[in-house]
Amino acid sequence: MQLKDLLREPITNLNLDESFCTQCRAMGFSNLEDILLCPPKKLVSRPGFTYAWLGVLADFLNEKQLLHLLQSAPGKNSG
């Protein structure tokens, strides 16, 4: 699976914990791309955000060798 396909795959299809998927839905995220496009300041202030949720996301991205995608990009850290 190519990166763009993985990022656009519904979160429910990624074999992640059901509570993670439920939190994603509650926060309005349907795929990884939605999450990664959200500026960090807005992400942590979103209703439903927890650091445990972020840990699951970071673990998943790390397994896929994509953890660097969570880093702020130029213009992304303002928000």
PyMOL Python script that loads the backbone (N, CA, C, O; Angstrom):
from pymol import cmd

cmd.read_pdbstr("""\
ATOM      1  N   MET A   1       0.850  -1.181   0.000  1.00  0.00           N
ATOM      2  CA  MET A   1       0.000   0.000   0.000  1.00  0.00           C
ATOM      3  C   MET A   1       0.894   1.241   0.000  1.00  0.00           C
ATOM      4  O   MET A   1       1.824   1.347   0.799  1.00  0.00           O
ATOM      5  N   GLN A   2       0.604   2.163  -0.894  1.00  0.00           N
ATOM      6  CA  GLN A   2       1.373   3.393  -0.960  1.00  0.00           C
ATOM      7  C   GLN A   2       0.995   4.317   0.191  1.00  0.00           C
ATOM      8  O   GLN A   2      -0.075   4.183   0.785  1.00  0.00           O
ATOM      9  N   LEU A   3       1.885   5.256   0.497  1.00  0.00           N
ATOM     10  CA  LEU A   3       1.665   6.170   1.610  1.00  0.00           C
ATOM     11  C   LEU A   3       0.351   6.928   1.479  1.00  0.00           C
ATOM     12  O   LEU A   3      -0.422   6.988   2.435  1.00  0.00           O
ATOM     13  N   LYS A   4       0.089   7.503   0.321  1.00  0.00           N
ATOM     14  CA  LYS A   4      -1.144   8.279   0.164  1.00  0.00           C
ATOM     15  C   LYS A   4      -2.379   7.407   0.370  1.00  0.00           C
ATOM     16  O   LYS A   4      -3.387   7.875   0.899  1.00  0.00           O
ATOM     17  N   ASP A   5      -2.307   6.145  -0.044  1.00  0.00           N
ATOM     18  CA  ASP A   5      -3.428   5.225   0.157  1.00  0.00           C
ATOM     19  C   ASP A   5      -3.609   4.918   1.641  1.00  0.00           C
ATOM     20  O   ASP A   5      -4.734   4.880   2.139  1.00  0.00           O
ATOM     21  N   LEU A   6      -2.503   4.700   2.341  1.00  0.00           N
ATOM     22  CA  LEU A   6      -2.570   4.431   3.778  1.00  0.00           C
ATOM     23  C   LEU A   6      -3.167   5.627   4.513  1.00  0.00           C
ATOM     24  O   LEU A   6      -4.017   5.457   5.388  1.00  0.00           O
ATOM     25  N   LEU A   7      -2.732   6.825   4.167  1.00  0.00           N
ATOM     26  CA  LEU A   7      -3.214   8.023   4.849  1.00  0.00           C
ATOM     27  C   LEU A   7      -4.694   8.273   4.593  1.00  0.00           C
ATOM     28  O   LEU A   7      -5.365   8.894   5.417  1.00  0.00           O
ATOM     29  N   ARG A   8      -5.207   7.803   3.475  1.00  0.00           N
ATOM     30  CA  ARG A   8      -6.610   8.022   3.129  1.00  0.00           C
ATOM     31  C   ARG A   8      -7.514   6.832   3.464  1.00  0.00           C
ATOM     32  O   ARG A   8      -8.734   6.913   3.321  1.00  0.00           O
ATOM     33  N   GLU A   9      -6.917   5.749   3.902  1.00  0.00           N
ATOM     34  CA  GLU A   9      -7.682   4.557   4.295  1.00  0.00           C
ATOM     35  C   GLU A   9      -8.515   4.893   5.533  1.00  0.00           C
ATOM     36  O   GLU A   9      -8.003   5.530   6.453  1.00  0.00           O
ATOM     37  N   PRO A  10      -9.777   4.482   5.578  1.00  0.00           N
ATOM     38  CA  PRO A  10     -10.570   4.729   6.789  1.00  0.00           C
ATOM     39  C   PRO A  10      -9.878   4.150   8.019  1.00  0.00           C
ATOM     40  O   PRO A  10      -9.354   3.037   7.984  1.00  0.00           O
ATOM     41  N   ILE A  11      -9.881   4.911   9.095  1.00  0.00           N
ATOM     42  CA  ILE A  11      -9.218   4.483  10.331  1.00  0.00           C
ATOM     43  C   ILE A  11      -9.746   3.133  10.794  1.00  0.00           C
ATOM     44  O   ILE A  11      -8.998   2.329  11.350  1.00  0.00           O
ATOM     45  N   THR A  12     -11.023   2.883  10.569  1.00  0.00           N
ATOM     46  CA  THR A  12     -11.620   1.610  11.001  1.00  0.00           C
ATOM     47  C   THR A  12     -11.044   0.419  10.246  1.00  0.00           C
ATOM     48  O   THR A  12     -11.208  -0.720  10.684  1.00  0.00           O
ATOM     49  N   ASN A  13     -10.374   0.658   9.122  1.00  0.00           N
ATOM     50  CA  ASN A  13      -9.771  -0.433   8.343  1.00  0.00           C
ATOM     51  C   ASN A  13      -8.310  -0.678   8.691  1.00  0.00           C
ATOM     52  O   ASN A  13      -7.678  -1.558   8.107  1.00  0.00           O
ATOM     53  N   LEU A  14      -7.764   0.085   9.635  1.00  0.00           N
ATOM     54  CA  LEU A  14      -6.329   0.004   9.931  1.00  0.00           C
ATOM     55  C   LEU A  14      -5.984  -0.947  11.065  1.00  0.00           C
ATOM     56  O   LEU A  14      -4.834  -0.993  11.503  1.00  0.00           O
ATOM     57  N   ASN A  15      -6.955  -1.700  11.544  1.00  0.00           N
ATOM     58  CA  ASN A  15      -6.720  -2.689  12.596  1.00  0.00           C
ATOM     59  C   ASN A  15      -6.196  -2.042  13.880  1.00  0.00           C
ATOM     60  O   ASN A  15      -5.297  -2.563  14.539  1.00  0.00           O
ATOM     61  N   LEU A  16      -6.783  -0.891  14.212  1.00  0.00           N
ATOM     62  CA  LEU A  16      -6.435  -0.187  15.445  1.00  0.00           C
ATOM     63  C   LEU A  16      -7.497  -0.460  16.502  1.00  0.00           C
ATOM     64  O   LEU A  16      -8.605  -0.893  16.186  1.00  0.00           O
ATOM     65  N   ASP A  17      -7.155  -0.207  17.739  1.00  0.00           N
ATOM     66  CA  ASP A  17      -8.045  -0.409  18.875  1.00  0.00           C
ATOM     67  C   ASP A  17      -9.383   0.305  18.653  1.00  0.00           C
ATOM     68  O   ASP A  17      -9.415   1.432  18.158  1.00  0.00           O
ATOM     69  N   GLU A  18     -10.471  -0.348  19.017  1.00  0.00           N
ATOM     70  CA  GLU A  18     -11.804   0.218  18.816  1.00  0.00           C
ATOM     71  C   GLU A  18     -11.981   1.545  19.548  1.00  0.00           C
ATOM     72  O   GLU A  18     -12.646   2.446  19.037  1.00  0.00           O
ATOM     73  N   SER A  19     -11.399   1.676  20.730  1.00  0.00           N
ATOM     74  CA  SER A  19     -11.551   2.941  21.455  1.00  0.00           C
ATOM     75  C   SER A  19     -10.821   4.071  20.724  1.00  0.00           C
ATOM     76  O   SER A  19     -11.273   5.216  20.753  1.00  0.00           O
ATOM     77  N   PHE A  20      -9.707   3.764  20.074  1.00  0.00           N
ATOM     78  CA  PHE A  20      -9.007   4.762  19.266  1.00  0.00           C
ATOM     79  C   PHE A  20      -9.908   5.198  18.114  1.00  0.00           C
ATOM     80  O   PHE A  20     -10.039   6.391  17.841  1.00  0.00           O
ATOM     81  N   CYS A  21     -10.516   4.246  17.452  1.00  0.00           N
ATOM     82  CA  CYS A  21     -11.414   4.548  16.320  1.00  0.00           C
ATOM     83  C   CYS A  21     -12.602   5.375  16.779  1.00  0.00           C
ATOM     84  O   CYS A  21     -13.021   6.305  16.090  1.00  0.00           O
ATOM     85  N   THR A  22     -13.144   5.039  17.939  1.00  0.00           N
ATOM     86  CA  THR A  22     -14.281   5.783  18.487  1.00  0.00           C
ATOM     87  C   THR A  22     -13.885   7.218  18.784  1.00  0.00           C
ATOM     88  O   THR A  22     -14.635   8.145  18.477  1.00  0.00           O
ATOM     89  N   GLN A  23     -12.712   7.410  19.380  1.00  0.00           N
ATOM     90  CA  GLN A  23     -12.232   8.761  19.663  1.00  0.00           C
ATOM     91  C   GLN A  23     -12.004   9.540  18.371  1.00  0.00           C
ATOM     92  O   GLN A  23     -12.294  10.735  18.308  1.00  0.00           O
ATOM     93  N   CYS A  24     -11.489   8.873  17.346  1.00  0.00           N
ATOM     94  CA  CYS A  24     -11.282   9.538  16.060  1.00  0.00           C
ATOM     95  C   CYS A  24     -12.600  10.050  15.504  1.00  0.00           C
ATOM     96  O   CYS A  24     -12.694  11.193  15.057  1.00  0.00           O
ATOM     97  N   ARG A  25     -13.616   9.200  15.534  1.00  0.00           N
ATOM     98  CA  ARG A  25     -14.936   9.613  15.051  1.00  0.00           C
ATOM     99  C   ARG A  25     -15.445  10.808  15.845  1.00  0.00           C
ATOM    100  O   ARG A  25     -15.962  11.765  15.269  1.00  0.00           O
ATOM    101  N   ALA A  26     -15.299  10.755  17.158  1.00  0.00           N
ATOM    102  CA  ALA A  26     -15.774  11.844  18.024  1.00  0.00           C
ATOM    103  C   ALA A  26     -15.033  13.152  17.733  1.00  0.00           C
ATOM    104  O   ALA A  26     -15.599  14.235  17.878  1.00  0.00           O
ATOM    105  N   MET A  27     -13.777  13.047  17.327  1.00  0.00           N
ATOM    106  CA  MET A  27     -12.980  14.239  17.038  1.00  0.00           C
ATOM    107  C   MET A  27     -13.119  14.672  15.578  1.00  0.00           C
ATOM    108  O   MET A  27     -12.541  15.681  15.174  1.00  0.00           O
ATOM    109  N   GLY A  28     -13.880  13.918  14.788  1.00  0.00           N
ATOM    110  CA  GLY A  28     -14.131  14.289  13.404  1.00  0.00           C
ATOM    111  C   GLY A  28     -13.092  13.812  12.408  1.00  0.00           C
ATOM    112  O   GLY A  28     -12.993  14.356  11.308  1.00  0.00           O
ATOM    113  N   PHE A  29     -12.316  12.801  12.778  1.00  0.00           N
ATOM    114  CA  PHE A  29     -11.286  12.264  11.895  1.00  0.00           C
ATOM    115  C   PHE A  29     -11.751  10.943  11.294  1.00  0.00           C
ATOM    116  O   PHE A  29     -12.192  10.046  12.013  1.00  0.00           O
ATOM    117  N   SER A  30     -11.651  10.830   9.980  1.00  0.00           N
ATOM    118  CA  SER A  30     -12.026   9.573   9.338  1.00  0.00           C
ATOM    119  C   SER A  30     -10.817   8.814   8.808  1.00  0.00           C
ATOM    120  O   SER A  30     -10.907   7.620   8.522  1.00  0.00           O
ATOM    121  N   ASN A  31      -9.691   9.499   8.678  1.00  0.00           N
ATOM    122  CA  ASN A  31      -8.467   8.832   8.208  1.00  0.00           C
ATOM    123  C   ASN A  31      -7.245   9.531   8.783  1.00  0.00           C
ATOM    124  O   ASN A  31      -7.361  10.587   9.405  1.00  0.00           O
ATOM    125  N   LEU A  32      -6.077   8.941   8.573  1.00  0.00           N
ATOM    126  CA  LEU A  32      -4.844   9.505   9.118  1.00  0.00           C
ATOM    127  C   LEU A  32      -4.528  10.873   8.521  1.00  0.00           C
ATOM    128  O   LEU A  32      -3.986  11.745   9.201  1.00  0.00           O
ATOM    129  N   GLU A  33      -4.865  11.051   7.267  1.00  0.00           N
ATOM    130  CA  GLU A  33      -4.614  12.340   6.619  1.00  0.00           C
ATOM    131  C   GLU A  33      -5.344  13.463   7.351  1.00  0.00           C
ATOM    132  O   GLU A  33      -4.786  14.544   7.540  1.00  0.00           O
ATOM    133  N   ASP A  34      -6.581  13.215   7.763  1.00  0.00           N
ATOM    134  CA  ASP A  34      -7.340  14.219   8.521  1.00  0.00           C
ATOM    135  C   ASP A  34      -6.595  14.620   9.787  1.00  0.00           C
ATOM    136  O   ASP A  34      -6.521  15.801  10.125  1.00  0.00           O
ATOM    137  N   ILE A  35      -6.048  13.636  10.480  1.00  0.00           N
ATOM    138  CA  ILE A  35      -5.330  13.894  11.726  1.00  0.00           C
ATOM    139  C   ILE A  35      -4.053  14.682  11.452  1.00  0.00           C
ATOM    140  O   ILE A  35      -3.772  15.680  12.115  1.00  0.00           O
ATOM    141  N   LEU A  36      -3.286  14.220  10.468  1.00  0.00           N
ATOM    142  CA  LEU A  36      -1.988  14.824  10.204  1.00  0.00           C
ATOM    143  C   LEU A  36      -2.088  16.228   9.627  1.00  0.00           C
ATOM    144  O   LEU A  36      -1.131  16.997   9.713  1.00  0.00           O
ATOM    145  N   LEU A  37      -3.215  16.573   9.047  1.00  0.00           N
ATOM    146  CA  LEU A  37      -3.414  17.923   8.521  1.00  0.00           C
ATOM    147  C   LEU A  37      -3.858  18.908   9.604  1.00  0.00           C
ATOM    148  O   LEU A  37      -3.865  20.118   9.381  1.00  0.00           O
ATOM    149  N   CYS A  38      -4.223  18.395  10.756  1.00  0.00           N
ATOM    150  CA  CYS A  38      -4.674  19.239  11.861  1.00  0.00           C
ATOM    151  C   CYS A  38      -3.444  19.822  12.575  1.00  0.00           C
ATOM    152  O   CYS A  38      -2.577  19.071  13.021  1.00  0.00           O
ATOM    153  N   PRO A  39      -3.367  21.156  12.684  1.00  0.00           N
ATOM    154  CA  PRO A  39      -2.230  21.755  13.392  1.00  0.00           C
ATOM    155  C   PRO A  39      -2.161  21.261  14.838  1.00  0.00           C
ATOM    156  O   PRO A  39      -3.196  21.075  15.478  1.00  0.00           O
ATOM    157  N   PRO A  40      -0.953  21.048  15.353  1.00  0.00           N
ATOM    158  CA  PRO A  40      -0.799  20.506  16.712  1.00  0.00           C
ATOM    159  C   PRO A  40      -1.600  21.245  17.787  1.00  0.00           C
ATOM    160  O   PRO A  40      -2.206  20.608  18.650  1.00  0.00           O
ATOM    161  N   LYS A  41      -1.609  22.583  17.745  1.00  0.00           N
ATOM    162  CA  LYS A  41      -2.356  23.333  18.767  1.00  0.00           C
ATOM    163  C   LYS A  41      -3.838  23.002  18.711  1.00  0.00           C
ATOM    164  O   LYS A  41      -4.490  22.890  19.750  1.00  0.00           O
ATOM    165  N   LYS A  42      -4.369  22.847  17.520  1.00  0.00           N
ATOM    166  CA  LYS A  42      -5.787  22.513  17.377  1.00  0.00           C
ATOM    167  C   LYS A  42      -6.048  21.064  17.743  1.00  0.00           C
ATOM    168  O   LYS A  42      -7.101  20.735  18.290  1.00  0.00           O
ATOM    169  N   LEU A  43      -5.085  20.194  17.439  1.00  0.00           N
ATOM    170  CA  LEU A  43      -5.243  18.773  17.744  1.00  0.00           C
ATOM    171  C   LEU A  43      -5.387  18.548  19.245  1.00  0.00           C
ATOM    172  O   LEU A  43      -6.313  17.869  19.687  1.00  0.00           O
ATOM    173  N   VAL A  44      -4.477  19.114  20.026  1.00  0.00           N
ATOM    174  CA  VAL A  44      -4.508  18.877  21.478  1.00  0.00           C
ATOM    175  C   VAL A  44      -5.674  19.579  22.160  1.00  0.00           C
ATOM    176  O   VAL A  44      -6.035  19.214  23.279  1.00  0.00           O
ATOM    177  N   SER A  45      -6.264  20.567  21.521  1.00  0.00           N
ATOM    178  CA  SER A  45      -7.399  21.255  22.134  1.00  0.00           C
ATOM    179  C   SER A  45      -8.741  20.715  21.643  1.00  0.00           C
ATOM    180  O   SER A  45      -9.796  21.187  22.066  1.00  0.00           O
ATOM    181  N   ARG A  46      -8.700  19.743  20.766  1.00  0.00           N
ATOM    182  CA  ARG A  46      -9.937  19.163  20.220  1.00  0.00           C
ATOM    183  C   ARG A  46     -10.655  18.347  21.294  1.00  0.00           C
ATOM    184  O   ARG A  46     -10.018  17.578  22.015  1.00  0.00           O
ATOM    185  N   PRO A  47     -11.973  18.507  21.407  1.00  0.00           N
ATOM    186  CA  PRO A  47     -12.729  17.685  22.366  1.00  0.00           C
ATOM    187  C   PRO A  47     -12.527  16.196  22.050  1.00  0.00           C
ATOM    188  O   PRO A  47     -12.678  15.768  20.905  1.00  0.00           O
ATOM    189  N   GLY A  48     -12.189  15.434  23.061  1.00  0.00           N
ATOM    190  CA  GLY A  48     -11.947  14.009  22.884  1.00  0.00           C
ATOM    191  C   GLY A  48     -10.474  13.650  22.836  1.00  0.00           C
ATOM    192  O   GLY A  48     -10.116  12.478  22.956  1.00  0.00           O
ATOM    193  N   PHE A  49      -9.602  14.659  22.659  1.00  0.00           N
ATOM    194  CA  PHE A  49      -8.162  14.378  22.604  1.00  0.00           C
ATOM    195  C   PHE A  49      -7.672  13.918  23.969  1.00  0.00           C
ATOM    196  O   PHE A  49      -8.035  14.481  25.002  1.00  0.00           O
ATOM    197  N   THR A  50      -6.832  12.875  23.951  1.00  0.00           N
ATOM    198  CA  THR A  50      -6.108  12.451  25.152  1.00  0.00           C
ATOM    199  C   THR A  50      -4.690  12.071  24.730  1.00  0.00           C
ATOM    200  O   THR A  50      -4.443  11.751  23.567  1.00  0.00           O
ATOM    201  N   TYR A  51      -3.778  12.109  25.670  1.00  0.00           N
ATOM    202  CA  TYR A  51      -2.413  11.709  25.341  1.00  0.00           C
ATOM    203  C   TYR A  51      -2.313  10.196  25.129  1.00  0.00           C
ATOM    204  O   TYR A  51      -1.410   9.725  24.438  1.00  0.00           O
ATOM    205  N   ALA A  52      -3.229   9.444  25.714  1.00  0.00           N
ATOM    206  CA  ALA A  52      -3.274   7.997  25.437  1.00  0.00           C
ATOM    207  C   ALA A  52      -3.626   7.771  23.966  1.00  0.00           C
ATOM    208  O   ALA A  52      -3.038   6.913  23.309  1.00  0.00           O
ATOM    209  N   TRP A  53      -4.589   8.544  23.451  1.00  0.00           N
ATOM    210  CA  TRP A  53      -4.967   8.465  22.034  1.00  0.00           C
ATOM    211  C   TRP A  53      -3.772   8.809  21.162  1.00  0.00           C
ATOM    212  O   TRP A  53      -3.494   8.121  20.180  1.00  0.00           O
ATOM    213  N   LEU A  54      -3.062   9.876  21.521  1.00  0.00           N
ATOM    214  CA  LEU A  54      -1.878  10.280  20.771  1.00  0.00           C
ATOM    215  C   LEU A  54      -0.814   9.184  20.812  1.00  0.00           C
ATOM    216  O   LEU A  54      -0.112   8.968  19.824  1.00  0.00           O
ATOM    217  N   GLY A  55      -0.691   8.499  21.930  1.00  0.00           N
ATOM    218  CA  GLY A  55       0.259   7.402  22.054  1.00  0.00           C
ATOM    219  C   GLY A  55      -0.053   6.255  21.106  1.00  0.00           C
ATOM    220  O   GLY A  55       0.852   5.672  20.510  1.00  0.00           O
ATOM    221  N   VAL A  56      -1.342   5.931  20.965  1.00  0.00           N
ATOM    222  CA  VAL A  56      -1.742   4.875  20.030  1.00  0.00           C
ATOM    223  C   VAL A  56      -1.396   5.294  18.601  1.00  0.00           C
ATOM    224  O   VAL A  56      -0.881   4.497  17.816  1.00  0.00           O
ATOM    225  N   LEU A  57      -1.681   6.542  18.278  1.00  0.00           N
ATOM    226  CA  LEU A  57      -1.360   7.067  16.950  1.00  0.00           C
ATOM    227  C   LEU A  57       0.146   7.022  16.706  1.00  0.00           C
ATOM    228  O   LEU A  57       0.594   6.577  15.649  1.00  0.00           O
ATOM    229  N   ALA A  58       0.922   7.480  17.680  1.00  0.00           N
ATOM    230  CA  ALA A  58       2.379   7.489  17.539  1.00  0.00           C
ATOM    231  C   ALA A  58       2.924   6.069  17.401  1.00  0.00           C
ATOM    232  O   ALA A  58       3.826   5.837  16.595  1.00  0.00           O
ATOM    233  N   ASP A  59       2.402   5.127  18.162  1.00  0.00           N
ATOM    234  CA  ASP A  59       2.847   3.730  18.060  1.00  0.00           C
ATOM    235  C   ASP A  59       2.563   3.169  16.667  1.00  0.00           C
ATOM    236  O   ASP A  59       3.410   2.498  16.077  1.00  0.00           O
ATOM    237  N   PHE A  60       1.370   3.448  16.149  1.00  0.00           N
ATOM    238  CA  PHE A  60       1.005   2.960  14.825  1.00  0.00           C
ATOM    239  C   PHE A  60       1.928   3.555  13.766  1.00  0.00           C
ATOM    240  O   PHE A  60       2.459   2.833  12.921  1.00  0.00           O
ATOM    241  N   LEU A  61       2.116   4.862  13.813  1.00  0.00           N
ATOM    242  CA  LEU A  61       2.987   5.515  12.828  1.00  0.00           C
ATOM    243  C   LEU A  61       4.424   5.016  12.952  1.00  0.00           C
ATOM    244  O   LEU A  61       5.107   4.840  11.942  1.00  0.00           O
ATOM    245  N   ASN A  62       4.884   4.790  14.167  1.00  0.00           N
ATOM    246  CA  ASN A  62       6.240   4.287  14.385  1.00  0.00           C
ATOM    247  C   ASN A  62       6.407   2.893  13.779  1.00  0.00           C
ATOM    248  O   ASN A  62       7.432   2.604  13.162  1.00  0.00           O
ATOM    249  N   GLU A  63       5.409   2.032  13.951  1.00  0.00           N
ATOM    250  CA  GLU A  63       5.452   0.685  13.364  1.00  0.00           C
ATOM    251  C   GLU A  63       5.582   0.745  11.848  1.00  0.00           C
ATOM    252  O   GLU A  63       6.231  -0.101  11.233  1.00  0.00           O
ATOM    253  N   LYS A  64       4.962   1.748  11.260  1.00  0.00           N
ATOM    254  CA  LYS A  64       4.983   1.917   9.803  1.00  0.00           C
ATOM    255  C   LYS A  64       6.170   2.777   9.347  1.00  0.00           C
ATOM    256  O   LYS A  64       6.297   3.087   8.162  1.00  0.00           O
ATOM    257  N   GLN A  65       7.035   3.157  10.291  1.00  0.00           N
ATOM    258  CA  GLN A  65       8.181   4.036  10.033  1.00  0.00           C
ATOM    259  C   GLN A  65       7.734   5.381   9.468  1.00  0.00           C
ATOM    260  O   GLN A  65       8.361   5.938   8.567  1.00  0.00           O
ATOM    261  N   LEU A  66       6.635   5.885  10.023  1.00  0.00           N
ATOM    262  CA  LEU A  66       6.057   7.150   9.575  1.00  0.00           C
ATOM    263  C   LEU A  66       5.894   8.161  10.713  1.00  0.00           C
ATOM    264  O   LEU A  66       5.173   9.148  10.574  1.00  0.00           O
ATOM    265  N   LEU A  67       6.557   7.913  11.821  1.00  0.00           N
ATOM    266  CA  LEU A  67       6.406   8.786  12.982  1.00  0.00           C
ATOM    267  C   LEU A  67       6.776  10.234  12.659  1.00  0.00           C
ATOM    268  O   LEU A  67       6.233  11.167  13.250  1.00  0.00           O
ATOM    269  N   HIS A  68       7.688  10.412  11.733  1.00  0.00           N
ATOM    270  CA  HIS A  68       8.111  11.763  11.346  1.00  0.00           C
ATOM    271  C   HIS A  68       6.945  12.602  10.821  1.00  0.00           C
ATOM    272  O   HIS A  68       7.031  13.830  10.811  1.00  0.00           O
ATOM    273  N   LEU A  69       5.867  11.967  10.388  1.00  0.00           N
ATOM    274  CA  LEU A  69       4.719  12.697   9.875  1.00  0.00           C
ATOM    275  C   LEU A  69       3.998  13.503  10.958  1.00  0.00           C
ATOM    276  O   LEU A  69       3.228  14.412  10.647  1.00  0.00           O
ATOM    277  N   LEU A  70       4.247  13.171  12.227  1.00  0.00           N
ATOM    278  CA  LEU A  70       3.646  13.937  13.327  1.00  0.00           C
ATOM    279  C   LEU A  70       4.395  15.228  13.611  1.00  0.00           C
ATOM    280  O   LEU A  70       3.871  16.107  14.294  1.00  0.00           O
ATOM    281  N   GLN A  71       5.602  15.355  13.101  1.00  0.00           N
ATOM    282  CA  GLN A  71       6.380  16.567  13.329  1.00  0.00           C
ATOM    283  C   GLN A  71       5.712  17.751  12.657  1.00  0.00           C
ATOM    284  O   GLN A  71       5.094  17.621  11.600  1.00  0.00           O
ATOM    285  N   SER A  72       5.847  18.891  13.281  1.00  0.00           N
ATOM    286  CA  SER A  72       5.299  20.102  12.685  1.00  0.00           C
ATOM    287  C   SER A  72       6.025  20.446  11.409  1.00  0.00           C
ATOM    288  O   SER A  72       7.255  20.468  11.354  1.00  0.00           O
ATOM    289  N   ALA A  73       5.247  20.711  10.394  1.00  0.00           N
ATOM    290  CA  ALA A  73       5.808  21.189   9.121  1.00  0.00           C
ATOM    291  C   ALA A  73       5.752  22.706   9.140  1.00  0.00           C
ATOM    292  O   ALA A  73       4.989  23.285   9.913  1.00  0.00           O
ATOM    293  N   PRO A  74       6.549  23.359   8.302  1.00  0.00           N
ATOM    294  CA  PRO A  74       6.477  24.823   8.247  1.00  0.00           C
ATOM    295  C   PRO A  74       5.039  25.262   7.980  1.00  0.00           C
ATOM    296  O   PRO A  74       4.388  24.792   7.048  1.00  0.00           O
ATOM    297  N   GLY A  75       4.567  26.171   8.820  1.00  0.00           N
ATOM    298  CA  GLY A  75       3.194  26.662   8.682  1.00  0.00           C
ATOM    299  C   GLY A  75       2.166  25.804   9.370  1.00  0.00           C
ATOM    300  O   GLY A  75       1.025  26.232   9.549  1.00  0.00           O
ATOM    301  N   LYS A  76       2.545  24.586   9.767  1.00  0.00           N
ATOM    302  CA  LYS A  76       1.594  23.681  10.405  1.00  0.00           C
ATOM    303  C   LYS A  76       1.513  23.938  11.902  1.00  0.00           C
ATOM    304  O   LYS A  76       0.479  23.673  12.516  1.00  0.00           O
ATOM    305  N   ASN A  77       2.593  24.452  12.505  1.00  0.00           N
ATOM    306  CA  ASN A  77       2.605  24.600  13.956  1.00  0.00           C
ATOM    307  C   ASN A  77       1.809  25.794  14.428  1.00  0.00           C
ATOM    308  O   ASN A  77       1.559  25.922  15.626  1.00  0.00           O
ATOM    309  N   SER A  78       1.407  26.666  13.536  1.00  0.00           N
ATOM    310  CA  SER A  78       0.531  27.739  13.959  1.00  0.00           C
ATOM    311  C   SER A  78      -0.893  27.235  13.854  1.00  0.00           C
ATOM    312  O   SER A  78      -1.227  26.495  12.929  1.00  0.00           O
ATOM    313  N   GLY A  79      -1.696  27.613  14.756  1.00  0.00           N
ATOM    314  CA  GLY A  79      -3.012  27.104  14.576  1.00  0.00           C
ATOM    315  C   GLY A  79      -3.948  27.480  15.599  1.00  0.00           C
ATOM    316  O   GLY A  79      -5.115  27.094  15.541  1.00  0.00           O
TER     317      GLY A  79
END
""", "prot")
cmd.dss("prot")
cmd.show_as("cartoon", "prot")
cmd.util.cbc("prot")
cmd.orient("prot")
